[in-house]
Amino acid sequence: MKSTIRDVAKMAGVSISTVSRVMNSPNSVIESKRERVLEAVEQLKYQPNAFARGLIYKKSFTLGLLIPDIENLYYAGVIRGVQDACIKLGYSLMICNTDRDKDRLLSYIDTFHEKQVDGVVLASDILYPEYYDKLVGCRIPFVLVSSHSDEYDIPSVEIDDEAAAYDAVKFLIELGHKEIGMIGFNHDNSIAGPPRYEGFIRALTEFGLERNIEKIKYANHRYEHAYQATHELFTDFPDLTAVFCVADEFAMGTISYLKDRNILVPGQVSVVGFDNLRMASMFIPKLTTIAQPIYELGYRGAEKLHELITTGSVELRREKMEHKLIVRESSREK
């Protein structure tokens, strides 16, 4: 039969609250009592019950994670980062896939409230007023990862999407490309789409290539959508020599389309992606891309949420992590 905290307290000759303090704040208990409790724990092979800890501390020691698309490899890295931070910080993790469906996301918040999660990480999604009102109404602390809010003062961690896109397009221009297109996110449901578009526009304007501003097609987060968008892009602008894609999955869709049309990459068209997914270095040709610190974003987001839960605030409200350009085989000089 599994030992309980009462069994430990009885064997050690102390109160249940003393056993709890030894388990969670050992330095607050005098050495003699602490040693008796630890000896009893060892003899009884006692393992603290998470539910009991929750009753004592009015915490569930559980975090919630809301992601838009669990099939997207980008979120595998985010999940791993959040999970590893949870292990370090003593939390369990509930992961919910929203498919960018508002009603589903709101129902998950209700579930988190019922399960009494201590806080929520909202990853790579727009903070709509309905989400904000629901989370605040449920009194659930939350942070944003790969996202931010201009309307609400919510802790966030992300990269500078505008600057990263600018760097990608500037790189293509410096390779000598003057006919440059873009496969972008549909702006209606993307937090990263508008700033990456703005980075594209800034680079073109700075180098006097404003004629390329119209050479954009949009896709809805999937490879097959990017494939179709590339077809539309090259149908309208067949003289393109370079394409900036706002996601590696889009870059793979673009390259696949060009390969199916016997257009060489990078021989005839250079392609630059965004994210630096694990697949980016396995794809043929290997992708030139903007690298996000995907794992670190997830890890830091969980740390920031823990800081918010335990102190009521965070030291750095809107945190920006570094990006970098990784040059591989899918780009070359014009």
Residue pairs with C-beta under 8 A, 6 or more apart in sequence:
2 47
3 44
3 45
3 46
4 46
4 49
5 16
5 19
5 20
5 46
5 48
5 49
5 52
6 16
7 40
7 44
7 46
8 19
8 37
8 40
8 41
8 44
8 46
9 15
9 16
9 18
9 19
11 40
11 43
11 44
12 18
12 19
12 33
12 36
12 37
12 39
12 40
13 36
14 33
14 36
14 37
18 29
18 33
18 37
19 37
20 53
20 56
21 28
21 29
22 29
22 33
22 34
22 37
22 38
22 41
23 48
23 53
24 53
24 57
26 34
29 37
40 46
50 60
50 61
50 92
53 59
53 61
54 60
54 61
54 116
59 118
60 115
60 116
60 117
60 118
61 90
61 91
61 92
61 118
62 91
62 92
62 93
62 94
62 115
62 116
62 117
62 118
63 82
63 86
63 91
63 92
63 93
63 94
63 117
63 118
63 119
63 120
63 121
63 302
63 305
64 93
64 94
64 96
64 108
64 112
64 115
64 117
64 119
64 120
64 121
64 140
65 79
65 82
65 93
65 94
65 95
65 96
65 120
65 121
65 123
66 96
66 98
66 105
66 108
66 120
66 121
66 122
66 123
66 125
67 75
67 78
67 79
67 95
67 96
67 97
67 98
67 123
67 124
68 75
68 97
68 98
68 99
68 100
68 123
68 124
68 125
68 221
69 75
69 97
69 99
69 100
69 221
70 79
70 95
70 97
72 221
72 249
73 248
73 249
73 277
73 278
73 279
74 124
74 247
74 275
74 277
74 294
75 123
75 124
77 277
77 278
77 294
77 295
77 298
78 123
78 124
78 145
78 146
78 294
78 295
78 297
78 298
78 301
79 95
79 298
80 295
80 298
81 294
81 295
81 296
81 297
81 298
81 299
81 300
81 301
81 302
82 93
82 121
82 145
82 298
82 299
82 301
82 302
83 93
83 298
84 295
84 299
85 298
85 299
85 300
85 301
85 302
85 303
85 306
86 92
86 93
86 302
89 302
89 303
89 306
91 118
91 302
91 306
94 112
94 115
94 117
96 105
96 108
96 111
98 104
98 105
98 108
98 125
100 125
100 189
102 128
102 130
102 131
105 125
105 131
106 130
106 131
106 134
109 120
109 131
109 134
109 135
109 138
109 140
110 134
110 138
112 120
112 138
112 140
113 138
113 140
117 140
118 141
118 309
119 140
119 141
119 142
119 143
119 305
119 306
119 308
119 309
120 135
120 140
120 141
120 142
120 143
120 305
121 142
121 143
121 144
121 145
121 298
121 301
121 302
121 305
122 131
122 142
122 143
122 144
122 145
122 147
123 144
123 145
123 146
123 147
123 298
123 301
124 145
124 146
124 147
124 191
124 192
125 147
125 191
126 147
126 189
126 190
126 191
127 144
127 147
127 149
127 151
127 152
127 154
129 151
132 149
132 151
132 152
132 154
135 142
141 305
141 308
141 309
142 154
142 305
143 154
143 155
143 156
143 157
143 301
143 304
143 305
143 308
143 314
144 154
144 155
144 156
144 157
144 158
144 301
145 156
145 157
145 158
145 297
145 298
145 300
145 301
146 157
146 158
146 159
146 191
146 192
146 292
146 297
147 156
147 158
147 191
148 154
148 156
148 158
148 191
148 318
149 156
153 317
155 304
155 305
155 308
155 314
155 317
155 318
155 319
156 317
156 318
156 319
157 297
157 300
157 301
157 304
157 319
157 320
157 321
158 297
158 319
158 320
158 321
159 292
159 293
159 297
159 320
159 321
159 322
159 323
160 195
160 320
160 323
161 192
161 195
161 196
161 199
162 195
162 196
162 198
162 199
162 202
163 199
163 323
164 196
164 199
164 274
164 290
164 292
164 323
165 195
165 196
165 197
165 198
165 199
165 200
165 203
165 244
165 246
165 274
165 290
166 199
166 200
166 202
166 203
167 199
167 290
167 323
167 325
168 199
168 244
168 272
168 274
168 290
168 325
169 180
169 182
169 199
169 200
169 203
169 204
169 244
169 272
170 203
170 206
170 207
171 272
171 288
171 325
171 327
171 331
172 180
172 242
172 244
172 270
172 272
172 331
173 180
173 203
173 204
173 207
173 209
175 242
175 270
175 331
175 332
175 333
175 334
176 333
176 334
177 241
177 242
177 270
177 334
178 209
178 241
178 334
179 212
179 215
179 237
179 239
179 240
179 241
179 242
180 204
180 209
180 212
180 215
180 240
180 241
180 242
180 243
180 244
181 212
181 215
181 216
181 217
181 233
181 234
181 237
181 240
181 242
181 243
181 244
182 197
182 200
182 215
182 216
182 217
182 243
182 244
182 245
182 246
183 216
183 217
183 218
183 219
183 226
183 229
183 230
183 233
183 243
183 244
183 245
183 246
183 250
183 251
183 253
183 254
184 193
184 196
184 197
184 200
184 216
184 217
184 218
184 219
184 246
185 192
185 193
185 196
185 218
185 219
185 220
185 221
185 246
185 247
186 193
186 218
186 219
186 220
186 221
187 193
187 194
187 197
187 218
189 220
190 221
192 246
193 218
193 246
196 246
196 274
197 216
200 216
200 244
201 213
204 210
204 212
204 213
205 213
215 233
215 236
215 237
215 240
216 233
217 229
217 230
217 232
217 233
218 229
219 225
219 226
219 228
219 229
219 250
219 253
221 247
221 249
222 249
222 253
223 249
223 250
223 252
223 253
223 256
224 253
225 253
226 245
226 247
226 249
226 250
226 251
226 252
226 253
226 254
227 253
227 254
227 256
227 257
229 250
229 253
230 243
230 253
230 254
230 257
230 258
231 257
233 240
233 243
234 240
234 257
234 258
234 261
234 263
240 269
241 268
241 269
241 270
241 334
242 269
242 270
242 271
242 272
242 331
242 334
243 251
243 254
243 269
243 270
243 271
243 272
244 272
245 251
245 253
245 254
245 271
245 272
245 273
245 274
246 274
247 273
247 274
247 275
248 273
248 274
248 275
248 276
248 277
248 279
248 280
248 287
248 289
249 275
249 277
250 273
250 274
251 271
251 272
251 273
251 274
251 280
251 287
251 289
251 330
252 273
252 279
252 283
252 287
254 271
255 265
255 271
255 283
255 285
255 330
258 264
258 265
258 268
258 269
258 271
259 265
263 269
265 271
265 285
265 330
266 285
266 329
266 330
266 331
266 332
267 332
270 288
270 330
270 331
270 332
270 334
271 287
271 288
271 330
271 331
272 287
272 288
272 289
272 290
272 330
272 331
273 280
273 287
273 288
273 289
273 290
273 330
274 289
274 290
274 292
275 289
275 290
275 291
275 292
275 294
276 287
276 289
276 290
276 291
276 292
276 294
276 326
277 294
280 286
280 287
280 289
280 326
280 328
281 287
281 328
285 328
285 329
285 330
286 328
286 329
286 330
287 328
287 329
287 330
288 325
288 326
288 327
288 328
288 329
288 330
288 331
289 325
289 326
289 328
290 323
290 324
290 325
290 326
291 323
291 324
291 325
291 326
292 321
292 323
293 321
293 322
293 323
296 321
297 321
300 319
300 321
304 314
304 316
304 319
307 313
307 314
307 315
308 314
